[in-house]
Amino acid sequence: MLPLSGIKVIEIAQNLAGPFAGRILANLGADVVKLERPDGGDDARYWGALLTPDASYAFHAMNYDKRGFALDLRDPAAIAWLKQYIGRCDVLVQNMRPGVMADLGLDAPSLRTAHPGLVYCSLWAFGNNGPMKMKPGYEPIVQAFAGMFSINGAPEAPPTRIGVQLLDLGTGMWAALGCVAALYRRQLTGEGCVVDTSLFETALGWLTLGFGAYKASGTLPTRHRTGSGRIIVFQAFETSDGEVMVAAANDRLFMKFAHAIGHPEWEAEPRFKTNALRLANKEELMPQIEAAMRSRRRAEWIERLEAAGVPCAPINTLAELAEEPQTDAVEILQEAPGLAQQFVGLPVKFDDVRPPIRRPAPRIGQHNDEILDAVGTPAAPRRSALDLDPRPNDAADRPNREVAMNVAAQFRDLGVSLSGHVATVEIRRPPHNYFDNALIRAIAEAFDALDADPQCRTIVLAAEGKAFCAGADFSKRLDTAAASDVGNGEAKHLYKEGTRLFRNKKPVVAAVHGAAVGGGLGLALVADFRVTCPEARFSANFNRMAFHPGFGLTVTLPRVIGPQRAALLFYTGRRIPGDEAVKIGLADLLVGQSEVRTAAHELAAEIAQSGPLAVMSTRETLRRGLAEAVEAATERELVEQEWQRRTADFKEGVKAMAERRLPNFSGR
């Protein structure tokens, strides 16, 4: 069990510091619910290249292990519901602009009065009091103000920003530590408390030595690119092929260093006996060290210095760091479930076990229904503005965008998002993404809504989970009556909805990362292009169940790969891996499995750069007659399926597939 299991946290925060505090608590086992506005969510979703259609790597890195809830804080009813929900929570984490929470009636005094056991944690830019308490700020602003630029960089260079989010992540860490301490105090006293921290206070905390030394001496520290003004030797040196960082931080280590670089005589040299003397004679000592270090290659120096017991390290790039055996050995890089992407896990282990990443970062409002059902307050908005980036470029785009948003909200198993001119329609029935009438109808209605949205120019059709789409779920149709439904009214409705998919106006790119089997292959062939990976599997396995192909595949599959190859796939039911699918023209682009979604989005974005009217016109010409041909084919397919569903072979085929064995057909 993780240390904070059972603790409930509501996070009303965005960007980096607040979400990182929430993520630490989530990593430690707390149930953290991230609250976002429905119209776009956390700003960090769009910081940098998108990892998923609705979120950047930065957002995913700050928000994994959380649940997502979308709520419009401009709605008084929503605020009233939120106040009640906070009463169920142990911790509230917020980093809203100063004054916002008070304006909403969600300030610490109000909520602590209503809920005395609540730990209320605020993260500010410059602190919760003083002349700058109302001033907003970001990492580089506070770094600059706090004097951190002035001590960073080479002596001859301008003041330099520290290149990592030292204050954002540090403030998040202090906030999480404060919450844990407050929870422990609550266990002893029964009372919650208010926890405050800020980027500015974190900066001062990191300046404990530098700022403290200035206050003590009145002397401003000088900049050292890699070294220290207090210790020699404690800096990087150029070798013949790169730099080595050396930390001979005491007199004993300095003498070992002197022997290793070929100057054993320094052991008897009075000017270099102590660190104070070495500092006093720095101008004479350092050129000799630099000359010695340039005489060998970096790897040679590291080997010699380590053999002598002198701490040292290469100055690695991040690419070199990724290849270091020690990076793998500490096992801190972890994959979030459902994302073939590594993230840095919690830098703490318990009994030699690091808390695993339990869930990926949430989509906007992903868990609205789940949370509302558990709380039992139906008055709150359900499925609020799910899964669509609704940021219009102008007011004229808003109505059409709201049409697509409404489609996403109507269907539990479908996500719709829009990034720039590329929309993503995502099937969400993991792991197999089986379809039925409702899902195909939802996809068709999403396509219709996106056709009506002038901001959308191309569509990516994707799926979460193990498979792209494994077709219909025949495992639920083992009895005679249920099996009969497959070729009866249910299939007729499904195929009718399916033919609508061939009448959409805008190009579709399918991101096929897993199995596209049976009707799932038919769904993939709705798209103009298919991006796939070696792990994907394509199969028209109908005949293996003693059943006639459906979903218009008797038209679309020969059209894509030719009649001969299509017949071979139909008759044998072979499963074709992604690399072979590309070779025979069934797919268009082969990438790594973790890159399928990104590559599909990039292809769609490239198409979107062309004239949209010209693309739609060209597409209409190329696909002229396709929808009509598919409609005619589905009529024929249904007729054949109608009598085949009554055969003993069909029932045997369905049963064998469900039982994962070879069928024993009788020809009846």
C-alpha positions as CSV (number, residue, x, y, z in Angstrom):
1,M,0.0,0.0,0.0
2,L,1.3,3.5,-0.9
3,P,1.9,5.9,2.0
4,L,-1.0,8.3,1.2
5,S,-3.6,5.7,0.2
6,G,-7.1,6.8,1.2
7,I,-6.2,10.6,1.2
8,K,-8.4,12.6,-1.1
9,V,-7.1,15.7,-2.8
10,I,-8.8,18.3,-5.0
11,E,-6.3,20.2,-7.2
12,I,-7.4,23.6,-8.6
13,A,-4.1,24.4,-10.3
14,Q,-2.5,24.8,-13.6
15,N,0.9,25.2,-15.3
16,L,3.7,23.5,-13.3
17,A,4.1,24.2,-9.6
18,G,0.6,23.4,-8.4
19,P,0.2,20.4,-10.6
20,F,3.6,19.0,-9.6
21,A,2.6,19.3,-5.9
22,G,-0.6,17.3,-6.8
23,R,1.3,14.8,-8.8
24,I,3.7,14.1,-5.9
25,L,0.7,13.5,-3.6
26,A,-0.8,11.2,-6.3
27,N,2.4,9.3,-6.8
28,L,2.4,8.7,-3.0
29,G,-1.0,7.1,-3.3
30,A,-3.5,9.9,-2.8
31,D,-6.7,10.1,-4.9
32,V,-6.0,13.4,-6.7
33,V,-8.8,15.0,-8.7
34,K,-7.6,17.7,-11.1
35,L,-10.2,20.4,-11.7
36,E,-10.0,22.1,-15.1
37,R,-12.1,24.6,-17.0
38,P,-14.2,23.0,-19.8
39,D,-13.0,25.4,-22.5
40,G,-9.4,24.2,-23.0
41,G,-8.3,23.1,-19.6
42,D,-4.9,23.7,-18.1
43,D,-2.8,26.0,-20.2
44,A,0.1,23.5,-20.0
45,R,-1.9,21.1,-22.2
46,Y,-0.6,23.2,-25.2
47,W,3.0,23.9,-24.1
48,G,5.2,22.3,-26.7
49,A,4.5,19.5,-29.1
50,L,1.5,17.4,-28.4
51,L,2.1,13.9,-27.1
52,T,-1.6,13.0,-27.4
53,P,-4.2,14.9,-29.3
54,D,-5.2,17.0,-26.3
55,A,-2.0,17.3,-24.3
56,S,1.7,18.1,-24.5
57,Y,4.5,16.0,-22.9
58,A,4.8,18.7,-20.2
59,F,1.2,18.3,-19.2
60,H,1.4,14.5,-19.1
61,A,4.6,14.7,-17.0
62,M,3.0,17.0,-14.4
63,N,-0.4,15.2,-14.2
64,Y,-0.1,11.5,-14.4
65,D,-1.7,9.4,-11.6
66,K,-4.6,11.9,-11.3
67,R,-8.3,11.8,-12.3
68,G,-9.8,14.7,-14.3
69,F,-12.9,16.7,-13.6
70,A,-14.2,19.6,-15.8
71,L,-16.2,22.4,-14.1
72,D,-17.2,25.9,-15.1
73,L,-16.3,28.1,-12.1
74,R,-18.3,30.9,-13.6
75,D,-21.5,29.0,-12.8
76,P,-22.8,29.6,-9.2
77,A,-24.4,26.2,-9.1
78,A,-21.0,24.6,-10.0
79,I,-19.4,26.6,-7.1
80,A,-22.0,25.5,-4.7
81,W,-21.5,21.8,-5.7
82,L,-17.7,22.3,-5.5
83,K,-17.9,23.6,-1.9
84,Q,-19.8,20.5,-0.9
85,Y,-17.3,18.2,-2.7
86,I,-14.4,19.9,-0.9
87,G,-15.9,18.8,2.3
88,R,-15.2,15.2,1.3
89,C,-11.5,16.0,0.7
90,D,-8.5,16.0,3.0
91,V,-6.3,18.4,1.0
92,L,-7.0,21.3,-1.5
93,V,-4.0,22.5,-3.6
94,Q,-4.4,25.7,-5.5
95,N,-2.2,28.2,-7.5
96,M,-4.8,30.4,-9.0
97,R,-4.0,34.1,-9.5
98,P,-4.1,36.1,-6.3
99,G,-7.6,37.1,-5.4
100,V,-9.4,34.6,-7.6
101,M,-10.2,32.0,-5.0
102,A,-11.5,34.7,-2.6
103,D,-13.8,36.1,-5.4
104,L,-15.2,32.6,-5.8
105,G,-15.8,32.1,-2.1
106,L,-13.1,29.4,-2.1
107,D,-10.5,31.2,0.0
108,A,-8.8,29.5,2.9
109,P,-10.7,31.2,5.8
110,S,-14.1,30.4,4.3
111,L,-13.3,26.8,3.5
112,R,-11.4,26.1,6.7
113,T,-14.4,27.5,8.7
114,A,-16.7,25.2,6.8
115,H,-14.3,22.2,6.9
116,P,-12.0,22.4,9.9
117,G,-10.1,19.3,9.0
118,L,-9.1,20.6,5.5
119,V,-5.5,21.1,4.6
120,Y,-5.6,24.1,2.3
121,C,-2.3,24.5,0.3
122,S,-1.6,27.6,-1.8
123,L,1.3,28.2,-4.1
124,W,2.1,31.8,-4.9
125,A,4.5,33.7,-7.1
126,F,6.0,36.1,-4.5
127,G,4.3,34.9,-1.2
128,N,1.0,35.5,0.5
129,N,1.9,38.8,2.1
130,G,4.1,41.8,1.4
131,P,3.9,44.5,-1.3
132,M,4.2,42.0,-4.1
133,K,1.6,39.4,-2.8
134,M,-0.8,40.2,-5.6
135,K,1.8,40.1,-8.4
136,P,1.7,37.1,-10.7
137,G,4.9,35.5,-11.9
138,Y,6.4,32.7,-13.9
139,E,9.7,30.8,-13.3
140,P,12.1,33.2,-15.3
141,I,10.4,36.3,-13.7
142,V,11.1,35.0,-10.2
143,Q,14.5,33.7,-11.0
144,A,15.4,37.2,-12.3
145,F,13.9,39.0,-9.3
146,A,15.5,36.7,-6.8
147,G,19.0,37.3,-8.1
148,M,19.5,33.8,-9.5
149,F,20.4,35.1,-12.9
150,S,23.2,37.1,-11.4
151,I,25.1,34.1,-10.0
152,N,24.6,31.8,-13.0
153,G,26.8,31.7,-16.1
154,A,30.4,32.4,-17.1
155,P,32.1,35.4,-15.5
156,E,32.5,37.1,-18.9
157,A,28.9,36.3,-20.0
158,P,25.7,38.1,-19.2
159,P,23.6,36.8,-16.3
160,T,21.9,33.6,-17.3
161,R,18.7,31.8,-16.4
162,I,19.0,28.4,-14.8
163,G,18.0,26.0,-17.5
164,V,15.5,23.8,-15.6
165,Q,12.2,24.6,-13.8
166,L,14.0,24.8,-10.5
167,L,11.5,27.1,-8.8
168,D,8.3,25.5,-10.3
169,L,9.2,22.0,-9.4
170,G,10.9,23.0,-6.1
171,T,7.8,24.9,-5.0
172,G,5.6,21.9,-5.9
173,M,7.9,19.8,-3.8
174,W,7.8,22.1,-0.8
175,A,4.0,22.3,-1.1
176,A,3.7,18.5,-1.1
177,L,6.0,18.2,1.9
178,G,3.9,20.9,3.7
179,C,0.7,18.9,2.9
180,V,2.2,15.7,4.3
181,A,3.4,17.4,7.4
182,A,0.0,19.1,7.9
183,L,-1.8,15.7,7.5
184,Y,0.5,14.2,10.2
185,R,-0.3,17.1,12.5
186,R,-4.0,16.7,11.8
187,Q,-3.7,13.1,12.8
188,L,-2.4,14.3,16.2
189,T,-4.7,17.3,16.7
190,G,-7.8,16.6,14.5
191,E,-7.3,20.1,12.9
192,G,-6.3,20.9,9.4
193,C,-4.3,24.1,8.6
194,V,-3.2,26.5,5.8
195,V,0.0,25.7,4.0
196,D,1.6,28.5,2.0
197,T,4.7,28.5,-0.2
198,S,5.9,30.4,-3.3
199,L,8.4,30.5,-6.1
200,F,10.1,33.4,-4.4
201,E,10.5,31.7,-1.1
202,T,11.8,28.6,-2.9
203,A,14.4,30.7,-4.6
204,L,15.5,32.1,-1.3
205,G,15.6,28.6,0.1
206,W,17.9,27.5,-2.8
207,L,20.1,30.6,-2.1
208,T,20.7,29.5,1.5
209,L,24.4,29.6,1.1
210,G,24.9,32.3,-1.5
211,F,22.5,34.9,-0.1
212,G,23.4,34.0,3.4
213,A,27.1,34.5,2.7
214,Y,26.4,37.9,1.2
215,K,24.4,38.9,4.2
216,A,27.2,37.8,6.4
217,S,30.1,39.4,4.5
218,G,28.6,42.1,2.3
219,T,30.5,40.7,-0.7
220,L,28.6,39.7,-3.8
221,P,29.4,36.3,-5.1
222,T,31.1,36.1,-8.5
223,R,29.8,33.9,-11.4
224,H,31.6,30.6,-12.1
225,R,30.5,28.7,-15.2
226,T,31.0,25.3,-13.6
227,G,33.0,26.0,-10.4
228,S,32.9,27.5,-7.0
229,G,34.3,30.6,-5.5
230,R,34.9,28.7,-2.2
231,I,36.7,25.5,-3.2
232,I,39.6,24.5,-5.4
233,V,39.4,22.1,-7.2
234,F,35.7,22.1,-7.9
235,Q,34.9,22.8,-11.6
236,A,35.0,21.4,-15.1
237,F,38.1,21.2,-17.2
238,E,38.6,20.9,-21.0
239,T,40.2,17.6,-22.1
240,S,41.4,16.9,-25.6
241,D,37.8,15.8,-26.6
242,G,35.4,17.2,-24.1
243,E,34.9,18.4,-20.6
244,V,35.2,16.6,-17.2
245,M,33.8,17.8,-14.0
246,V,36.2,17.4,-11.0
247,A,35.2,17.7,-7.3
248,A,38.4,17.5,-5.3
249,A,36.6,19.2,-2.4
250,N,39.1,18.7,0.4
251,D,42.9,18.7,0.9
252,R,43.2,14.9,0.8
253,L,41.3,14.7,-2.5
254,F,43.3,17.6,-3.9
255,M,46.5,15.7,-3.3
256,K,45.1,12.5,-4.9
257,F,44.1,14.7,-7.9
258,A,47.6,16.2,-8.1
259,H,49.2,12.8,-8.3
260,A,46.7,11.6,-10.9
261,I,47.4,14.6,-13.3
262,G,51.2,14.2,-13.0
263,H,52.1,16.8,-10.3
264,P,53.1,14.8,-7.2
265,E,55.4,17.6,-6.2
266,W,52.4,19.7,-5.2
267,E,52.1,17.6,-2.1
268,A,55.2,19.4,-0.8
269,E,54.3,22.8,-2.2
270,P,53.3,25.1,0.7
271,R,51.3,27.4,-1.5
272,F,48.9,24.5,-2.3
273,K,48.7,22.8,1.1
274,T,45.2,24.0,2.1
275,N,42.1,25.2,0.3
276,A,42.6,28.7,1.6
277,L,46.1,28.8,0.2
278,R,45.0,27.3,-3.1
279,L,42.4,30.1,-3.4
280,A,45.0,32.7,-2.6
281,N,47.3,31.3,-5.3
282,K,44.6,30.5,-7.8
283,E,46.1,32.5,-10.7
284,E,49.3,30.4,-10.6
285,L,47.6,27.0,-9.9
286,M,44.7,26.9,-12.4
287,P,46.7,27.3,-15.7
288,Q,48.9,24.4,-14.7
289,I,45.8,22.2,-14.0
290,E,44.2,23.3,-17.3
291,A,47.3,22.5,-19.3
292,A,47.6,19.0,-17.7
293,M,43.9,18.2,-18.3
294,R,44.1,19.1,-22.0
295,S,46.8,16.4,-22.5
296,R,44.4,13.4,-22.5
297,R,41.0,12.3,-23.7
298,R,37.9,12.6,-21.5
299,A,37.5,8.9,-21.0
300,E,41.2,8.5,-20.0
301,W,40.9,11.2,-17.4
302,I,37.7,9.7,-15.9
303,E,39.4,6.3,-15.7
304,R,42.5,7.7,-14.0
305,L,40.7,10.0,-11.6
306,E,38.2,7.3,-10.5
307,A,41.1,4.9,-10.0
308,A,42.7,7.6,-7.7
309,G,39.5,8.0,-5.8
310,V,38.8,11.6,-7.1
311,P,35.1,12.3,-7.7
312,C,34.5,13.2,-11.4
313,A,32.0,12.9,-14.2
314,P,31.7,13.6,-17.9
315,I,29.5,16.6,-18.8
316,N,26.8,14.7,-20.6
317,T,24.2,15.7,-23.0
318,L,20.7,14.4,-22.3
319,A,21.2,12.0,-25.2
320,E,24.3,10.7,-23.5
321,L,22.5,10.6,-20.2
322,A,19.8,8.4,-21.7
323,E,22.5,5.8,-22.7
324,E,24.2,5.7,-19.3
325,P,23.8,2.3,-17.6
326,Q,23.2,4.1,-14.3
327,T,20.1,5.7,-15.7
328,D,18.6,2.3,-16.4
329,A,19.9,0.9,-13.2
330,V,17.9,3.3,-10.9
331,E,14.7,2.4,-12.8
332,I,13.2,5.8,-12.5
333,L,11.9,6.0,-16.1
334,Q,8.4,4.5,-16.2
335,E,5.7,4.2,-18.8
336,A,2.2,5.4,-18.1
337,P,-0.5,2.7,-18.9
338,G,-1.7,3.1,-22.4
339,L,1.1,5.5,-23.4
340,A,4.3,4.0,-25.0
341,Q,6.2,7.0,-23.6
342,Q,8.6,7.1,-20.6
343,F,8.3,9.7,-17.8
344,V,10.5,10.4,-14.8
345,G,8.9,8.7,-11.8
346,L,9.0,9.8,-8.2
347,P,12.6,10.1,-7.0
348,V,11.9,8.2,-3.8
349,K,11.6,4.4,-3.1
350,F,9.9,2.7,-0.2
351,D,11.5,-0.7,0.8
352,D,13.4,-0.5,-2.5
353,V,10.2,-0.2,-4.5
354,R,9.5,3.0,-6.5
355,P,5.7,3.9,-6.7
356,P,4.6,2.9,-10.2
357,I,2.7,5.2,-12.5
358,R,-0.8,4.0,-12.1
359,R,-2.6,6.0,-14.8
360,P,-1.8,8.5,-17.5
361,A,-2.7,12.2,-17.2
362,P,-6.5,12.7,-17.6
363,R,-8.4,14.1,-20.5
364,I,-10.5,17.2,-19.7
365,G,-13.4,16.0,-17.6
366,Q,-12.5,12.4,-18.2
367,H,-13.8,11.2,-14.8
368,N,-16.8,13.5,-14.5
369,D,-19.3,10.7,-14.5
370,E,-17.3,8.4,-12.3
371,I,-16.9,11.1,-9.6
372,L,-20.5,12.4,-9.8
373,D,-21.8,8.8,-9.6
374,A,-19.7,8.2,-6.5
375,V,-20.6,11.5,-4.8
376,G,-24.3,11.1,-5.8
377,T,-25.0,14.7,-6.7
378,P,-26.7,14.7,-10.1
379,A,-27.2,18.4,-10.0
380,A,-23.6,19.0,-11.0
381,P,-22.9,19.1,-14.8
382,R,-22.2,15.7,-16.3
383,R,-19.5,15.0,-18.9
384,S,-18.8,18.8,-19.0
385,A,-17.2,19.8,-22.3
386,L,-15.3,16.5,-22.7
387,D,-12.2,16.0,-24.8
388,L,-12.4,18.9,-27.2
389,D,-10.0,21.8,-27.4
390,P,-12.6,24.5,-27.9
391,R,-10.3,27.5,-28.3
392,P,-11.7,29.4,-31.3
393,N,-9.5,31.5,-33.5
394,D,-12.5,33.8,-33.8
395,A,-16.1,34.1,-32.6
396,A,-17.5,32.6,-35.9
397,D,-15.8,29.3,-35.1
398,R,-17.5,28.9,-31.7
399,P,-20.9,27.5,-32.8
400,N,-19.5,24.8,-35.0
401,R,-17.0,23.9,-32.4
402,E,-19.8,23.5,-29.8
403,V,-21.5,21.2,-32.2
404,A,-18.5,18.8,-32.2
405,M,-18.2,19.3,-28.4
406,N,-21.8,18.2,-28.0
407,V,-21.2,15.0,-30.0
408,A,-18.3,14.1,-27.7
409,A,-20.5,14.7,-24.6
410,Q,-23.3,12.5,-25.9
411,F,-21.3,9.3,-26.3
412,R,-19.4,7.8,-23.4
413,D,-17.0,5.8,-25.5
414,L,-15.9,8.5,-28.0
415,G,-13.6,11.4,-27.7
416,V,-13.4,14.4,-30.1
417,S,-10.6,17.0,-29.9
418,L,-9.3,19.7,-32.2
419,S,-5.8,21.0,-32.3
420,G,-5.2,23.7,-35.0
421,H,-6.8,22.4,-38.1
422,V,-6.6,18.7,-37.2
423,A,-9.4,16.9,-35.3
424,T,-9.0,13.6,-33.6
425,V,-11.9,11.2,-33.1
426,E,-10.8,8.6,-30.6
427,I,-12.6,5.3,-29.8
428,R,-12.5,4.7,-26.1
429,R,-13.6,1.1,-25.4
430,P,-10.2,-0.4,-24.3
431,P,-8.7,-2.9,-24.6
432,H,-10.4,-4.3,-27.7
433,N,-12.5,-1.3,-28.8
434,Y,-15.4,-3.5,-30.0
435,F,-18.0,-1.5,-32.0
436,D,-21.8,-1.6,-32.1
437,N,-24.5,0.6,-33.6
438,A,-24.1,3.3,-31.0
439,L,-20.4,3.7,-31.5
440,I,-20.5,3.7,-35.3
441,R,-23.4,6.3,-35.1
442,A,-21.3,8.4,-32.8
443,I,-18.3,8.4,-35.2
444,A,-20.6,9.3,-38.1
445,E,-22.1,12.2,-36.1
446,A,-18.7,13.4,-35.1
447,F,-17.6,13.3,-38.7
448,D,-20.7,15.3,-39.7
449,A,-20.1,17.9,-37.0
450,L,-16.4,18.2,-38.0
451,D,-17.5,18.6,-41.7
452,A,-19.5,21.6,-40.6
453,D,-16.6,23.1,-38.6
454,P,-14.5,25.4,-40.9
455,Q,-11.6,25.2,-38.4
456,C,-11.3,21.5,-39.0
457,R,-9.6,20.4,-42.3
458,T,-8.4,16.9,-41.6
459,I,-9.4,14.1,-39.1
460,V,-7.3,11.5,-37.3
461,L,-9.3,8.4,-36.4
462,A,-7.6,6.7,-33.4
463,A,-8.3,4.5,-30.5
464,E,-7.0,4.0,-26.9
465,G,-6.1,0.6,-25.5
466,K,-4.6,-2.5,-27.0
467,A,-6.4,-2.7,-30.3
468,F,-7.4,-0.2,-32.9
469,C,-10.8,-2.0,-33.3
470,A,-11.4,-5.7,-33.0
471,G,-14.8,-5.5,-34.8
472,A,-18.0,-6.8,-33.1
473,D,-17.8,-8.6,-29.8
474,F,-18.9,-12.1,-30.8
475,S,-18.0,-13.5,-27.4
476,K,-21.3,-12.2,-26.2
477,R,-23.2,-14.1,-29.0
478,L,-22.6,-17.7,-28.1
479,D,-26.3,-18.8,-27.9
480,T,-28.3,-19.3,-31.1
481,A,-30.6,-16.3,-30.7
482,A,-27.8,-13.9,-30.0
483,A,-25.7,-15.2,-32.9
484,S,-28.7,-14.7,-35.2
485,D,-28.7,-11.0,-34.3
486,V,-25.4,-10.6,-36.1
487,G,-27.1,-11.0,-39.5
488,N,-30.5,-9.7,-38.6
489,G,-31.8,-6.2,-37.7
490,E,-28.8,-5.2,-35.6
491,A,-26.3,-5.7,-38.5
492,K,-28.6,-3.9,-40.9
493,H,-28.6,-0.9,-38.6
494,L,-24.9,-1.1,-38.0
495,Y,-24.1,-1.3,-41.8
496,K,-26.5,1.6,-42.5
497,E,-24.6,3.7,-40.0
498,G,-21.3,2.5,-41.4
499,T,-22.1,3.7,-44.9
500,R,-22.5,7.2,-43.6
501,L,-18.8,7.2,-42.8
502,F,-18.0,7.1,-46.5
503,R,-19.9,10.4,-47.1
504,N,-17.8,12.7,-45.0
505,K,-16.1,15.5,-46.8
506,K,-12.7,15.8,-45.1
507,P,-9.6,13.5,-45.4
508,V,-9.2,10.9,-42.6
509,V,-6.0,9.4,-41.4
510,A,-6.3,6.2,-39.3
511,A,-3.8,5.7,-36.5
512,V,-3.7,1.8,-36.4
513,H,-1.5,1.0,-33.5
514,G,-3.0,-2.5,-32.8
515,A,-5.4,-5.0,-34.2
516,A,-7.8,-4.0,-37.0
517,V,-9.8,-7.1,-37.3
518,G,-13.1,-8.0,-39.1
519,G,-15.3,-4.9,-39.1
520,G,-12.4,-3.1,-37.4
521,L,-10.5,-3.5,-40.7
522,G,-13.6,-2.1,-42.5
523,L,-13.5,0.9,-40.1
524,A,-9.7,1.4,-40.9
525,L,-10.5,1.4,-44.6
526,V,-13.0,4.3,-44.1
527,A,-9.8,6.4,-43.8
528,D,-7.9,7.8,-46.8
529,F,-4.6,6.8,-45.2
530,R,-3.4,4.4,-42.5
531,V,-0.4,4.9,-40.3
532,T,0.7,1.8,-38.5
533,C,3.5,-0.1,-36.8
534,P,5.0,-3.6,-36.9
535,E,2.9,-4.7,-33.9
536,A,-0.4,-3.9,-35.6
537,R,-2.4,-6.8,-37.1
538,F,-4.9,-6.5,-40.0
539,S,-7.3,-9.3,-40.7
540,A,-10.6,-9.9,-42.6
541,N,-11.3,-13.0,-40.6
542,F,-15.0,-13.4,-41.5
543,N,-14.5,-16.7,-43.4
544,R,-12.7,-18.1,-40.5
545,M,-16.0,-17.8,-38.7
546,A,-17.9,-19.3,-41.6
547,F,-19.4,-15.8,-42.3
548,H,-19.6,-13.5,-45.3
549,P,-17.5,-10.3,-45.1
550,G,-19.4,-7.1,-44.1
551,F,-18.9,-3.4,-43.5
552,G,-18.5,-2.9,-47.3
553,L,-15.1,-4.7,-47.2
554,T,-16.0,-6.6,-50.5
555,V,-15.6,-3.1,-52.1
556,T,-13.0,-1.3,-50.0
557,L,-10.4,-4.0,-49.5
558,P,-10.1,-4.9,-53.3
559,R,-10.0,-1.2,-54.0
560,V,-7.0,-0.7,-51.8
561,I,-4.9,-3.8,-52.3
562,G,-6.4,-5.4,-55.5
563,P,-8.9,-8.2,-56.0
564,Q,-6.3,-11.1,-55.8
565,R,-4.8,-10.0,-52.5
566,A,-8.2,-9.2,-51.1
567,A,-9.5,-12.7,-52.0
568,L,-6.5,-14.3,-50.3
569,L,-7.1,-12.3,-47.1
570,F,-10.8,-13.1,-47.2
571,Y,-10.4,-16.9,-47.8
572,T,-7.6,-17.5,-45.3
573,G,-8.4,-15.0,-42.6
574,R,-4.7,-14.3,-42.3
575,R,-3.4,-11.7,-39.8
576,I,-1.1,-9.3,-41.6
577,P,1.5,-7.5,-39.5
578,G,1.9,-3.7,-40.0
579,D,5.1,-3.9,-42.0
580,E,3.6,-6.4,-44.4
581,A,0.4,-4.2,-44.6
582,V,2.6,-1.3,-45.8
583,K,4.3,-3.5,-48.4
584,I,0.9,-4.6,-50.0
585,G,-0.6,-1.1,-49.8
586,L,-3.0,-1.9,-47.0
587,A,-1.3,0.8,-44.9
588,D,0.7,3.9,-46.0
589,L,3.3,4.7,-43.4
590,L,5.2,2.5,-40.9
591,V,6.6,3.9,-37.6
592,G,7.3,2.7,-34.1
593,Q,4.2,1.8,-32.0
594,S,4.7,4.8,-29.7
595,E,4.9,7.1,-32.7
596,V,1.7,6.0,-34.6
597,R,-0.6,8.7,-33.1
598,T,2.0,11.5,-33.6
599,A,2.8,10.4,-37.2
600,A,-0.8,10.3,-38.1
601,H,-1.3,13.8,-36.6
602,E,1.7,15.0,-38.5
603,L,0.4,13.6,-41.8
604,A,-3.0,15.2,-41.2
605,A,-1.4,18.5,-40.3
606,E,0.6,18.4,-43.6
607,I,-2.6,17.8,-45.6
608,A,-4.2,20.6,-43.7
609,Q,-1.6,23.0,-45.0
610,S,-3.0,22.6,-48.5
611,G,-6.0,24.6,-49.8
612,P,-8.9,23.0,-47.9
613,L,-11.5,23.5,-50.7
614,A,-9.1,22.1,-53.3
615,V,-8.3,19.1,-51.0
616,M,-12.0,18.3,-50.5
617,S,-12.7,18.7,-54.2
618,T,-9.8,16.4,-55.2
619,R,-10.9,13.9,-52.6
620,E,-14.5,13.9,-53.9
621,T,-13.2,13.2,-57.5
622,L,-10.9,10.4,-56.3
623,R,-13.7,8.8,-54.2
624,R,-16.5,9.4,-56.7
625,G,-19.0,6.6,-56.5
626,L,-17.4,4.9,-53.5
627,A,-20.2,5.6,-51.0
628,E,-22.8,4.3,-53.5
629,A,-20.7,1.2,-54.2
630,V,-20.3,0.5,-50.4
631,E,-24.0,0.9,-49.9
632,A,-24.8,-1.6,-52.7
633,A,-22.2,-4.0,-51.4
634,T,-23.6,-3.9,-47.9
635,E,-27.0,-4.9,-49.2
636,R,-25.4,-7.9,-50.9
637,E,-23.3,-8.7,-47.8
638,L,-26.4,-8.7,-45.6
639,V,-28.3,-11.1,-47.9
640,E,-25.4,-13.6,-47.7
641,Q,-25.0,-13.2,-44.0
642,E,-28.8,-13.7,-43.5
643,W,-28.7,-17.3,-44.5
644,Q,-25.2,-18.1,-43.2
645,R,-26.1,-17.0,-39.7
646,R,-28.4,-20.0,-39.6
647,T,-25.7,-22.6,-40.4
648,A,-24.0,-24.9,-38.0
649,D,-20.7,-23.7,-39.3
650,F,-21.3,-20.1,-38.3
651,K,-22.3,-21.1,-34.8
652,E,-19.1,-23.3,-34.6
653,G,-17.0,-20.5,-35.9
654,V,-18.3,-18.0,-33.3
655,K,-17.9,-20.5,-30.5
656,A,-14.3,-21.5,-31.6
657,M,-13.2,-17.8,-31.7
658,A,-14.6,-17.2,-28.2
659,E,-12.8,-20.3,-27.0
660,R,-9.6,-19.4,-28.8
661,R,-9.4,-22.7,-30.7
662,L,-9.5,-23.8,-34.3
663,P,-13.0,-24.4,-35.6
664,N,-14.2,-27.8,-36.7
665,F,-16.5,-27.0,-39.7
666,S,-18.9,-29.6,-41.0
667,G,-20.0,-27.7,-44.2
668,R,-23.5,-27.4,-42.9
